[in-house]
Amino acid sequence: MDMDQQIVTAKKIIDASDAVLVSASNGLSIAEGYNIFADDKNFRAYFNDFRSLYGVSSLIQGVFAQLPKADHQVFMNKVHQMMIDDYQPSEPFANLKNILSDKDYFVVTSNADTHFQLNGFDPKRIFEIEGNFDGLEMNSAQWEEQQNRFEQFVTNNQDKQLVQLELGIGARNNMIKAPLMNLVAQHASWSFITLNMPKEINVPEEISSQSISLPGDIGQTFKNLLTVGEN
């Protein structure tokens, strides 16, 4: 099946589904232009002093760096400024909302940037599995509420036509990818659609018949899903 056919088939599956379980990690952020692993122009605009003083070369490195307490707090304040305060809703998220349309959905993400909320996704339909930069801590009461709502969503849809839509999660990720692929394997009525760069696509044999891979830039793939059939 070529890429155009894969896009057509994926769109048909999403449109016919009862619900969509979105999972997202760094690849979705990169599609927006936020790469927490990169020493890029965006990083240097906020953290150049930390590059000079401490050799910090990425946002994620600085988050976990052993900096003096006061300086680490300054760094985290800048993280909040860059990722949340100065953030503007993005085209990839607008297109994702259009793809989901009026579907029943839930989001599981390891991204800590709250960009789903900032793009108008329902906070009660989001499970931030590693907390966020806006004060949500893992294993807090609020985090447990998110987890409970996720588990209830899975229970409510276990016998329905559900699409597990995976966005930019590394091939060997065990926090989100592996458990959710296992859920797909346990539910014959579920489908698995993964969007990622080619080298990060990973679909195990046990769910291959339920799966579609859409390799390439996630932002462009969103556009393709929205325009399929227009030509």
C-alpha positions in Angstrom: 0.0 0.0 0.0 1.5 3.3 -1.0 1.4 6.5 1.1 -1.6 8.0 -0.6 -3.6 4.8 -0.1 -2.5 4.7 3.6 -3.7 8.2 4.1 -7.1 7.4 2.5 -7.5 4.2 4.6 -6.4 6.0 7.8 -8.9 8.8 7.3 -11.7 6.3 6.6 -10.9 4.4 9.8 -10.8 7.6 11.9 -14.1 8.8 10.4 -15.8 5.5 11.0 -14.6 5.2 14.6 -16.6 5.7 17.8 -13.7 7.2 19.7 -10.0 8.2 19.3 -7.3 7.6 22.0 -4.6 10.0 21.1 -1.1 9.4 22.5 1.6 12.0 22.0 5.3 12.6 22.8 8.2 14.7 21.6 7.6 14.2 17.9 4.4 16.3 18.1 6.2 19.1 19.9 8.9 19.0 17.2 6.2 19.3 14.6 5.3 22.6 16.3 8.9 23.8 16.4 9.6 23.0 20.0 12.5 20.5 20.4 13.4 20.0 24.0 16.5 18.1 23.0 17.9 20.7 20.6 20.4 23.5 20.9 18.5 25.6 18.4 17.5 29.2 17.8 14.4 28.8 20.0 16.4 27.4 22.9 19.1 30.1 22.7 16.6 32.9 22.7 15.6 32.0 26.2 18.6 30.1 27.7 21.8 31.6 26.2 23.0 32.7 29.6 22.8 29.1 30.8 24.8 27.9 27.7 27.5 30.3 28.6 27.6 29.8 32.4 26.9 26.1 32.7 27.2 24.6 29.2 23.5 23.7 29.1 22.7 22.8 25.5 19.0 21.8 25.6 15.9 22.5 27.6 15.7 18.9 28.9 19.3 18.9 30.0 18.7 22.1 32.0 15.6 20.7 33.6 17.6 17.9 35.1 21.0 19.7 35.5 22.6 20.1 38.9 22.5 23.9 39.0 22.6 26.1 42.0 19.0 26.2 43.4 18.3 29.8 42.6 19.6 29.5 39.1 17.7 26.3 38.5 14.5 28.2 39.6 15.3 30.9 37.1 15.8 28.3 34.4 12.4 26.7 35.2 10.8 30.1 35.1 12.2 30.6 31.6 10.9 27.1 30.7 7.4 28.2 31.7 7.8 31.4 29.8 9.0 29.7 26.6 6.6 26.8 26.6 3.5 28.3 28.2 3.4 32.0 28.7 4.7 33.0 25.3 3.1 30.1 23.5 0.6 30.7 20.7 -1.8 28.0 19.4 -0.3 26.2 16.4 -1.4 24.9 13.1 -0.6 21.2 13.9 -2.9 21.3 16.9 -5.7 23.1 14.9 -5.5 20.4 12.2 -5.5 17.6 14.8 -8.7 19.1 16.3 -10.2 19.1 12.8 -9.2 15.5 12.3 -10.9 14.5 15.6 -13.9 16.6 14.7 -16.7 15.7 17.0 -15.2 12.4 18.1 -15.2 11.1 21.6 -11.5 11.4 22.4 -8.9 11.1 25.2 -5.3 12.2 25.2 -2.3 10.5 26.9 0.9 12.5 26.6 4.3 12.7 28.1 4.7 16.3 26.9 4.8 18.6 29.8 4.0 21.8 27.9 0.2 21.9 28.4 -0.1 22.6 24.6 -3.2 20.4 24.3 -5.0 22.6 26.9 -3.6 25.8 25.3 -5.0 24.7 22.0 -8.5 24.2 23.4 -8.5 20.5 24.1 -10.7 19.6 27.1 -8.5 19.4 30.3 -10.8 16.5 31.5 -9.8 14.5 28.5 -6.0 14.7 29.1 -3.7 12.5 31.1 -0.2 14.0 31.4 1.7 11.0 32.4 4.8 12.8 33.5 3.1 15.9 35.0 3.6 19.3 33.4 5.6 22.5 33.6 2.5 24.3 35.1 2.6 22.6 38.5 1.1 19.2 37.9 3.2 16.6 39.8 3.2 12.9 39.2 1.2 11.0 41.7 -0.6 14.1 43.0 -4.4 14.0 43.5 -4.9 15.9 40.2 -2.7 13.5 38.3 -4.6 10.5 39.8 -7.8 12.1 38.7 -6.4 12.3 35.1 -5.4 8.6 35.3 -8.8 7.5 36.6 -10.5 9.4 33.7 -8.2 7.7 31.2 -9.0 4.2 32.7 -12.7 5.0 32.5 -12.4 6.0 28.9 -10.7 2.7 28.1 -13.4 0.8 29.9 -16.2 2.7 28.2 -14.7 1.9 24.7 -13.4 -1.6 25.1 -16.0 -3.1 22.8 -16.3 -0.1 20.4 -14.5 0.9 17.2 -11.6 2.9 18.8 -8.6 4.3 17.0 -5.4 4.6 18.9 -3.7 7.5 17.2 0.0 7.6 18.1 1.8 10.9 17.5 5.6 11.2 17.6 6.4 8.6 20.2 9.8 6.9 20.0 10.0 3.4 18.7 11.2 1.9 22.0 9.1 4.0 24.3 7.8 1.8 27.2 5.9 4.5 29.1 3.1 5.1 26.6 3.8 3.3 23.3 4.3 -0.3 24.6 1.3 -0.3 27.0 -1.1 1.2 24.5 0.0 -1.1 21.7 -0.7 -3.9 24.2 -4.2 -2.6 24.7 -4.8 -2.6 21.0 -3.6 -6.2 20.9 -6.2 -7.1 23.6 -9.1 -5.4 21.6 -9.9 -6.8 18.2 -12.3 -3.9 17.4 -9.5 -1.3 17.9 -7.2 0.1 15.3 -3.7 1.6 15.6 -2.5 4.5 13.5 1.0 5.8 14.1 2.5 9.0 12.8 6.3 9.5 13.1 9.5 9.9 11.3 10.4 6.7 9.4 13.2 5.5 11.7 10.8 5.7 14.7 8.0 3.7 13.3 7.5 0.5 15.2 4.5 -1.8 14.8 4.8 -5.3 16.3 3.5 -8.3 14.4 0.7 -9.0 16.8 -1.1 -5.8 15.8 0.1 -5.4 12.2 -3.4 -6.4 10.8 -5.0 -3.6 12.9 -2.4 -1.0 12.1 -1.5 1.7 9.6 1.9 3.5 9.6 2.1 7.1 8.3 5.8 8.0 8.2 7.0 11.6 7.7 6.5 15.0 9.1 3.5 14.9 11.4 2.3 18.4 10.5 2.3 17.5 6.8 0.5 14.2 7.5 -2.2 16.1 9.4 -2.7 18.3 6.3 -2.8 15.2 4.1 -5.5 13.6 6.3 -7.6 16.7 6.1 -7.3 17.2 2.3 -7.5 13.6 1.2 -10.1 13.2 -1.6 -10.1 16.8 -2.5 -8.0 16.4 -5.6 
